[in-house]
């Protein structure tokens, strides 16, 4: 999985491997059934391939300040560069999907072969080619796709795929385009239009980065993570997708394969903090307006996550396809949708508090809704829940209680600012009760750490988030960091909680949270040294997955993972700006 780079247009994301294959591209949206899914079904999943027919070596990079990818192939006969983009329009995304692949001859002569081969949409549809008055089109499920070519040496329209040959020479330029619509007419651009659209897309990305403000350290890693996060902002609504993929295994042995093509309230909270720091106003307002409107529509309390269109998630099913390298299951939908996760209350109030403290004002309906959520949190915190890690074993998880503490202290602050109606006395009192409960039941002097939950001997790395929230930045938290590194650590990395070393990789976000926590408890040299080590864990183009095998460095879990990139950015902000980067909520 380390071989994949990501490109996108604000509506979907495509993954491009080092060998020139687009092995994942749902159309038209990130959460649509994937017409190109060789990532999960090597034989029948479908791909858009483009590479020299002879042996080659590869160098690749994003065009500076963009999510447009260049791949340079070197062969015995010459050198060729392929530039890949999901094209955007003059005023944002196009009303159709448009994959643009430009082929430029640099040295010698290179023969390349391209194939556009849709798959079965994870075993649910059968693709076919239809001849029309304007040439062959591909159809699968409700999609209509056309292959647009320029400068080709030959083209074959088969029954289920279209193949194109190119031969380059120094200075030559060729085009492969794939355009698609779902259950609507298909616009057929000329090859020159697709090629010009790629240049326009570079300009659009460059214009966006000009509005991006960062003056801290780790500049390259922060900017690349910001660009990766921009790919995960679903522009039709403003939602942030956790990852644009499903079923990439967390455990190489199988069984931990989840669908992350949803918008988690948690990820929205971390995203808003980064967007504020970067000075990106439109994305901030779009994201928070979507989130608050969606919660209000489906209230009275927030769900763990929503669809990208702001609906409640549907059911959960398994698909009859092999999975990544044969590791299943392949899933559609996420069963965690029906869980109680108390941390979501803290995530919601963190988002809103940041929004208000950056000079913005809530509407009256939102204020009333938040007052109601705070009242619910006052009662809910005493219940067992599934915890941040969406576990089937419900317990009184320490960090779940602290999520409610974070919500109630945030509600008090918003009331003091005149943004939430009502008397905050109960919220303040209940927050104090939660703090006292955690101090009494969740601290182990013997372990020298906050426990996973009362009565447990285990540890949970999500406690790091409550150095960040401001619950504890003193001696107890500092001792907890040492205990976490001793029990959950592997080099610079951390597993999520006790017992996971034999089941999954280390969790990328936890490692960055550790660096933030070290900084916030005053261990700043350690924090910086850890951050220096962690920023090198991305692949060659700066993309990060959910987990890493700490022995081999292999990626595990879905990618690009929003939480991983958000943790990198959040840690860079904390270390660059000091404690003022994250206002205490207590």
C-alpha positions, 0 to 999 in steps of 0.5 A: 500500500506504500506504493499509492499516491492520491489524486482527487477533484473534491468529489472522488479520490483515485489511487495511482500505484507506482506502476501507473495503474489507477487501482481505486476510483469510485465514481462519481463520489468517494462513497459510490460503488467503485468501478475501478477497484483492483485494489480489492479485487485484482482480477475483476475489480477493474483498473486504468493502466498506463505504463511502458511495455518494457521494463522500467524504473520509476520516479514520482512527485506531486507538482509543487503545491498541488495534488497533481501527480507526475511519474517518470518512467525510465526504460532501456529505450527512453524516458517518459513522464505521465502527469495524472489529475482528476480535472477541476473546472473554472469554478470548482469541480466539473459536473462530470468526472474527468481523469486526465493522463498526459504522456510526454516524451523526454528522451528516446522512444518509448512504447506505452500501453493503456487499458481502461477496464471497469470492474464489477463494482465489488461483485454487483455489476457487469461492465460492457462496451456499447458502440454509439454514433460518437464512438464506443462507451463503457457502461457499468451499473449506472455509469457511462464512461468514455475514453478520450485519446490524443496522439495515440498509435492505435486503439482497440475497443473490446467487449469489456475494455478499451486499450490504447497504444502510444509511442513517444519521442522527445517533445511528444505529447499524448492524452488519455482521458476517462470521463464519466457520469452517473444516470445522466447524459455524458459530455464528450470533451476533445483530447485538447480540452482534457489536456488543457483541463489538466493545466487548469487543475494545476492552476486551481491547486496552486491558487488554493495553496496561495491562500494557505498560511503556515510559518512553522517547522516541518513545512514540507510535511505540513503542506503535503498533509494539508493537501491530502486533507483537502482531497478528503473534503467532500465539496458538495457538502463540506463533509470530511471523509475519514478515508476514501477507501474500504476494507484495507486490512489493519491485520495482515491475517484478516478480520479487521477490515472496515469501511471508512467512507463516512464523515466522523464528528471526531475528524471534523473537530481536528480538521477545523483546528487545522483549517483555522490555523491555515487561514482557510475561511471557506472550508471552515464555514462549509464544514461546520455548517454541514456538521451542525445542520446534519446533527440538527436534522438527525438529533437530538444528539450527535451520531458517531458519523454520517454519510457524506451527504449528511444522512444516517448510515445504512446497513452493513454487508460483505462483498464476495470479492477476494480483498487486498492481497486476498485478505478479507472481508470486503465490507460496505457500510460500517456497523459502528454507526449504531454504537454509543460513543461518548467522546463524540460529545466532546468532539462536537463542543470542541468544534463549536468552541473553536469556531466561536473563539475565532470570532464567529457567531452561532445562530439561535437554533444551533445554540438551543440544540447545543444546550440540549446536547449538553443536558444529554451529556450530563446524564449519558456520561454515567453509561458504559459505551464502545469507546473511541476505538469502536469496541464491542466490549462496552466499558466505563472507558476513561477517555469516554468520560473525559469526552463528556467532561470536554463537552460540558466545560465547552458548553460552560465556555459557550454559555459565558460567551453568550452563544448557548442559552441557559444556566450553565450551573448544572454543566459546570457541576457535572463536569466537576463530578466527572473529573472527581470520578476519573481522579478516583477510579481511573488513576493507578498509582501502581501502574503510574498511569490512567487506566483504560477503564476502572478495574482494567490493568490495560492502557489506552493511547487515546488518553493522550488526547486529554493532555491536548484537551487540557484535562491534565498536563501535570505529573500524572499525565507525564507519568502516563506517557512513560507508561504508554511508551513502555507498554504500547510503544515500538520505537517511535510508534504506539499501538492503540491499546494493550494487547494489540501488538499481535493483532494489528499495526501501530496507529499513526495518529497515536504516535503524533499525539504522543509528541503533542502530549510530551510538549504540553507536559513540558518535555519539549526536547523529547517532543521535537525529537519524536516529531522529527522521526515521525514525519519521515513515516509517510511514503515517497509522496507524503501519503499516510495510512491508518497504521504502520507495521513497525518492523517492516514499515508496511502500511496497514488500514485505509488510506489516505487516512484523515486522522493520520494527516490531521495528527501530523498537522495538529502536532506541528501546530502544537509544537510551533505555537506552544500551549496557546495553540490549543486553548484549555477547555477546563 
